[in-house]
Amino acid sequence: MKRAAFIVVLIAIMTAALAADTSAFYPVRVDVVKVYSHADGYYVLYRKGTSGVGGVYIPSRWFVAGGKAELVRGLDPSYPYMTIFYKNDKFDHLRLYVISDTHDSTWGVLSPSQGAGKFNSEDLNMEY
């Protein structure tokens, strides 16, 4: 009897441990080549595949508390990179990790004319 109770408790603990590891989010990490700042947001060039480069416009209105984006500044050797979180196969939010020194070669400035009207999207369309 004690053995059966032990097995039931062990199975319950293992089930709880497996359930704790599941998450509703699916993160995708991409290496960032360059971040261009603009009055309306950031244009991010990122590596896609093994030899391609893609670009995505991220509106500045997403960078608010509880918004769709978070900007993390620092000097970590792995910076810059971006983690995009998907929930139910749809974009949910992102974190953009950048070098804190905006004079670093990974930073640039996007001219007003190049970014005009390109930061209006409510979704992130990434190409991998």
C-alpha positions in Angstrom: 0.0 0.0 0.0 2.8 2.4 0.9 4.5 1.6 -2.4 1.4 2.4 -4.4 1.0 5.7 -2.6 4.7 6.5 -3.2 4.3 5.8 -7.0 1.1 8.0 -7.2 2.9 10.9 -5.4 6.0 10.5 -7.6 3.8 10.6 -10.8 2.0 13.7 -9.5 5.4 15.5 -8.9 6.7 14.6 -12.3 3.5 15.8 -14.0 3.7 19.1 -12.1 7.3 19.5 -13.1 6.6 18.9 -16.8 3.7 21.3 -16.7 5.8 24.0 -15.2 8.2 24.0 -18.1 5.6 24.8 -20.7 5.0 28.3 -21.8 2.5 30.0 -24.0 5.3 31.9 -25.8 7.6 30.8 -28.5 10.8 33.0 -28.6 12.9 33.5 -31.7 16.3 35.1 -31.4 17.9 37.0 -34.3 21.2 38.7 -34.6 21.0 42.4 -35.3 23.3 44.0 -37.7 22.4 47.7 -37.2 19.7 49.8 -35.5 18.6 53.0 -37.2 16.8 55.5 -35.0 14.0 57.6 -36.4 11.5 60.0 -34.9 8.8 57.4 -35.3 10.7 54.4 -34.1 13.6 52.1 -35.1 14.5 50.4 -38.3 16.3 47.2 -37.4 18.6 45.3 -39.9 18.9 41.6 -38.8 20.5 38.5 -40.1 18.1 36.0 -41.7 19.2 32.5 -42.7 22.9 31.9 -43.3 23.7 34.8 -45.6 20.7 37.2 -45.9 19.8 40.4 -44.2 16.2 41.5 -43.4 14.8 44.8 -42.1 11.8 45.6 -39.9 10.3 48.9 -38.8 9.4 49.0 -35.1 7.1 51.9 -34.0 8.2 54.0 -31.0 4.7 53.7 -29.6 5.3 50.0 -28.9 8.1 51.0 -26.4 5.9 51.8 -23.5 5.3 49.9 -20.2 3.1 46.9 -21.1 3.6 47.6 -24.9 4.6 45.4 -27.7 8.4 46.2 -27.4 11.1 46.6 -24.8 14.5 48.3 -25.4 17.3 46.8 -23.3 20.5 48.9 -23.4 23.8 47.5 -22.2 27.4 46.5 -23.1 27.1 42.7 -23.2 29.3 41.2 -25.9 26.3 39.4 -27.4 24.5 42.7 -28.1 22.9 43.7 -30.4 20.2 41.1 -30.9 16.4 40.8 -30.8 14.1 38.2 -29.3 10.6 38.0 -30.9 7.9 36.3 -28.9 5.1 34.5 -30.6 1.9 33.3 -28.9 -0.5 31.0 -30.8 1.7 31.4 -33.9 1.2 35.2 -33.9 3.5 38.0 -33.0 3.0 39.1 -29.3 6.0 41.2 -28.3 9.7 41.7 -28.7 12.8 42.7 -26.8 15.6 44.6 -28.6 19.0 44.4 -27.0 21.3 47.2 -28.1 24.7 48.7 -27.2 24.0 51.6 -24.8 26.5 53.9 -26.6 24.6 55.3 -29.6 28.0 56.3 -31.2 28.8 52.6 -31.6 29.0 51.3 -35.2 25.8 49.2 -34.6 23.8 52.4 -34.5 22.7 54.7 -37.3 20.2 57.4 -38.1 17.3 56.9 -40.6 16.5 60.1 -42.5 13.0 61.4 -42.1 12.1 60.8 -45.7 13.3 57.2 -45.7 11.1 56.3 -42.7 8.0 58.4 -43.6 4.8 56.3 -43.2 6.7 53.0 -42.6 6.1 52.9 -38.8 2.3 52.6 -39.0 1.9 48.8 -38.7 0.3 47.1 -35.7 2.0 43.8 -36.5 5.6 42.6 -37.0 6.3 40.9 -40.3 9.6 39.1 -40.0 11.3 37.1 -42.7 13.5 34.3 -41.6 
